[in-house]
C-alpha cells in the first residue's frame, strides 16, 4: 500500500476551491481506486493523506486531465506553497 501526503500553506480558497476539492476526491475514489482520504489542519498548514493500492494508481491520478487543471489552479490561487510526498507503507498496526 502507498500513501500520498499533501502538505500545503493555503492561499485564497474561494467557492470554486470547495467545489473542486469535492470533485477531485470523488474522481480519486471512483476512477482511480483511492482507498482512504484523511484531511486535517495544523496551524496554518493543511495536511491531506490519501491511501492507494499501488504506485501505478497514483501515477494515473496525478496525470488525470481534470486533476492537472486543479493542480494548476492550486499553484495560481489556492495555495501559497505545498509539498507532496509519496511513501510506501511497509507496516501497519493499530489498537482498538
C-alpha positions, 0 to 999 in steps of 0.5 A: 500500500502507498500513501500520498501526503499533501502538505500545503500553506493555503492561499485564497480558497474561494467557492470554486476551491470547495467545489473542486476539492469535492470533485477531485476526491470523488474522481480519486475514489471512483476512477482511480481506486483511492482507498482512504482520504484523511484531511486535517489542519495544523496551524496554518498548514493543511495536511491531506493523506490519501491511501492507494493500492499501488504506485501505478494508481497514483501515477494515473491520478496525478496525470488525470486531465481534470486533476492537472487543471486543479493542480494548476489552479492550486499553484495560481490561487489556492495555495501559497506553497505545498509539498507532496510526498509519496511513501510506501507503507511497509507496516501497519498496526493499530489498537482498538 
